[in-house]
């Protein structure tokens, strides 16, 4: 197929759905890792047309959703108390911290700006030499090259009033943490295609071998996802466990060497706290010590006391695929996109937001 419309073809969708119904003989639980996959599954009604005994559960692949509460508090502190120009992608400004969100800080007079690229933040720093500019660098491997490149550009240009507040998380360690949870029922994964576009697919081989389960890298269109589900179920029905690449039109086995090079120039792997999940070893990137002047954590010596998550929010269970969003007693009542209790109801990749926007009330009860 050559054109995007072909990946939304009703004829191809019907073909894959029919084959899924034909080959599925027993219950299977598959996790799609990425929030973008979740939104496509829910928005396009795919969960309603696949066999009832193929259960899709939603993973921790939403970087906004897993950004720790105290890191949002740090961003708020920098904007309000340190008077920095705090720049961020749009999703982050509405995520609640322990006291308020960045959007609420902006309403109180803090200089919070929504940008499409960290390179815009470097330009702002260049144009405002008497102000400190901090970019809230959130994301998985997908956004890491641009965030790293902003540090490289600032360093080359001799810009000293720019830094990033890094919250970069890595997908394979999160998948391993999910599999190690005693309550997990996952038997296969749909891995995130955009992450693999950067990093390649070799990181998933050890997970396939260790847990003896299929992992299929997919894109985000309806045909991509249905083909990925079909490939996974074929393996499960045959008792196989392989790494397969459905998204081969974009993902190369080696990934993007230039992107990986710039990531390694700026970041090093460290343990990382995941909101709702806890600490996962070697699951994040931090700015290297030799680039400390571009690390907002080190530059401003920010020390924010950790506070507990909202007791009414089950975001952690949703992110681990143990609960569905509608199984939360607060879903659609006390928790909505206008007044979210947790990040999955805010983010454009959050599972709770997907169900809130695209599911009818009658669809929120599983057969």
N, C-alpha and C positions, 0 to 999 in steps of 0.2 A: 504494500500500500504506500501511496506517495502523498496523499493529501489528508489534512486533519479531519475532514468530513468523513473519511473512510473509517476513522477510529470512533465514530459515533453512528455507524451504520446500523440501522435496525435489523437488517437482514443478517449481518454478521453476529450481532447480539443474540438474535434468535437461534442461530446455529450453535453458538457456544452454550447457551442456556439449555437447549435441547440435549446436547451431548452431556452436560453436567447431570441433568436428570436421569439420563440413560446409564451413566457409569457409577453414580453414587449409590452404594449399597448399605452404608452404615454412617453413624454420626461422626462428623469431623469438626474440630474447632481450629480456625485459622485466624491469626492476627495480622491485620494490615498495620504496619509500623507507623506510617506517616499520616498526619492529620489531613494533608491534601488528598490522600487516598480515601480517608474516611468521608470527607465532604463529598467527593465524587460518588462514592457508594450510596450515600444517603440521598443526595440531591437528585441523582438519576434513577432512584428507585430500584437499584440493583439488589438490595437486601430482600426486596419483596418478590423477586422472580427467580432467585436461585433456590435449589432444594432446601426445604425446611431443616433438614438435618446437616446442612453445611452452615455452621454458625460462625459469623465473622465478629471478632472482638477487636476493640480499638486500642492502639498502643500508645506509647509515650512520645511519639514522633511529632510533637508540637513544641518547638523551643520556647515559645512564649509561656506555654502552660507549665513547663518544668523549671522556669527561672525562679530561684529561691526567693521567698518572701523578704528576707533581709537584704537581698541585692536590690530589690525594688526600693526598699527603705534607704539604701545607700544612694541610689540615684536621686530620690526625693531630697535627701540631706544635702547632696552636692548642689542641687538646684536652689534650695531654699537658704541653707546656712552658709555655703561657700560662694554663692552668687555666680556659679559658672553658667555658661550657655550650654544647656543640656540638650543634646540632639538624640533623636531616636527614630526607629521605624514606627509607623503609626500604631501597630498592634499593641505596643508596650505601654503607651501612655494611659490606657484605660484599665490596665491590670491593677487590682487593688493591692496596696501594701498593707502593713499592719495598721496604719493610721489613715492613709489616703493614697490616691494614685497620682501619677505625674500630671494627669489632666487636671486634677484638683489643685495641684501645686501651681500649675499654669494659671488657673483661675485666681489664685491668691497672689499673683504677680511675679512668679518665678519665670525666668526666660527659658521656656521649654519649646523646642522646635521639632516638627515632624519633617524628616528628610527621606528621600528615596535611596540615597547612597552615602556611605561614610566619606566619600571623596568630597561631597558638598560640605561636610563638617570641617574638613581640612581647609577648604577655601574660606569658610567663615572665620576660622582661626587666623588665617593669613590677613583677612580684612579687619580683624579686631585684635591687634597685637597686645592690647592692654587687658583683654579678658581671657580667662581660661575657658577652653571649649572641650567638652567631654561628649564622646559618642557612646551611647549605650549599645555595645556590640553583642547582640543576642543572636543565637542561631545554631544550627547544626553545621556539618561540614560544608553545606551548600553556600552559606554566607561568609564563611571564614576567609576565603581568598580576598574578597573586597575589603573586609575589615583589616586584614593583614596588610593589604596594599596601601591602605590609608596611612598606616604607621610608616611604611617604607617611603611613601611620598613626603610625609611630614619630616621625616629624618633627612632625606635628601635635600629638601628645601630649607632646612635649618629652622623649621617652625618648632618652637619650644613650648607654646601654650596650647598644645593639642594632646589629648590622651583618650584612651578607650576604657570603658568599664566593661570588661569581658565576661560574658556568660555563654561560652561556647561549649556545647555538649556533643558527645560522640555516640553514634547509633549502635554499633556492635556491642559495647559494654552494657548498654541499656537492655538490649535483647537478651543478653546473658543473665542480667539481674532479674528480668521478668521470668525467665525459665527457671531460675533458682528459687523463686517464690513457691512456698509449699502449697499454695492454693491454685497454682496455674494449671490450666487444662489445655494449653496450646499444643497443637500437633504439627503446625506448619506456619511459615511466615511469608507475607508479601513484603519484600524489602523496598525501601524508597528509592525510586529511580534517580531523582535529582541528586541525592547524596552520592550514589554510585557513579554519577557522571563526573563528579570531582575525584572520588577516592578509588574508583574501580570496584571490583567484586571479590578480590582475594581474601579480604578480611572476614568474609562470611564462611569460608571453607571450614575453619576450626569449629564454628558453631554447628555446622551440619554434621561433622564427625562426632563432636562431643555429645550432642543431644539426639543424634540419629533422627533428624527431621528435615523435611524439604524446605528450602528457602528459594523463592522465585522473585527476582527483581522485576518490578513492573513500572509502567508509566501511570498516567492519571486519567486518561480518557476511559469511557465505559468499555470499549473493546479491549483496551489494555488490561483493565482490572478483571474482566470476565475471563480473558485468556489466561491471566495469572492464576486465578482461582481454579480454572480447569486444569492447568499444568500441575498445580499443587495437589488437587484431588486425584489426578491420575497417578501421581507418585504414591500418595497415601493408600489408594486402593490396591496398588501393586506391592506395597511394603517397601518402597524405595525411599532413599534420602539423598537428594542431590541438590547442588546449587545450579539454578538455571537463570538465564537472562532473557526475559520477555521483551525488555526495553532496548533491544540491540540496535535499534535505529539511532539511539542517542548514547547509550552506555557502552563504553569500550572496557575490556577486561582490566587494562592498566589505568583507567581513569584519565585525568588531565594532569600530565606531569608538570606543566608550568604552574598550575594552581597549587599543586602539592608542594612545589618548591618554595613559593612565596609564603605558604602556611608555615612550613618548617623554618623559614627565615625569622619569623616573628614569634611563633607559639611553641610551647612544649607541653607534653601531656602531663596532667596532674589529676588527683582525685577531684570529684565534683559533687556538690550537693544538688539533688534533683527534687524540686518541689513536689510533695506528695508521695515521694518514693524513698528518699533518704540519700545517704552517701553511697556513691558507686565508684569503686577504685578505678583509676586511670580512665575516666570517662569524660574528661574535659580538657580544653586548652587554656593555658594561662600565658600571658606575655612573658617572654624570657627576661631573666634578671638584668642582662646587659641592655635591655630596652626599658628599664624601669621608669624612666621619665615619661614614657608614653602609656604607662599603666596607672589608671586613675586610683586603683586600690592603694598602690604604693606611693604615688605622688601626693595624695591628700591624707594618707594614713587614716583611712576611714574605719572606724570601729563601731559597728552597729550591733546591739544585743539582739540575739535571735528570739523571736516570739513564736508561740505555737500557731498553727493554722486554725482557721475557723472550724470549730467542732462540728458544725452542721454540714460541712462540705466533704463529699466523698471522692474528690478529684483523684486522689492517689489510687483508689480502687478502680476508677475508670481508666486511668493511664496505664494500669497494669493488666487491663483486660478482664478484670474479675467482675466488675459491675458495668451495666449499661447506664448511660446518662439518665434515662427515665426511671431507673431504679432508685434514684436519690429522692428522698421525701421533699426536698426543697426545689426540685426541678420545675421550672415554669411558675413557681409560686413566689417564694422568698428569693429565688435565684433566677435572674433573667439577664439578657444582655444590657439592659438599662441599669440594673442593680445587681451585678454579679457577686456571688460569694467566693468564686474561685476563677482562676485563669481560663479553664476550658470553656467557660461561658462567654469569654471576651474575645479570644483570639479567632482570627479568620480560619485557623486550622484546628480549633478546639472541637472535640467531639460533642460536648454539650451544646455548643452553638449550632453545630450541624443539625442535631436532632431538633433543637428549638426552631430553627428557621425552615427546615425542609420536611419535617414529619408532621402529619396530622395526628390529632389526639387518638384517633382510632387505630393508628399504626403503631402506637407505643406499647402494645402488649404482644409479647411473643406467643406464637402458637405452641 
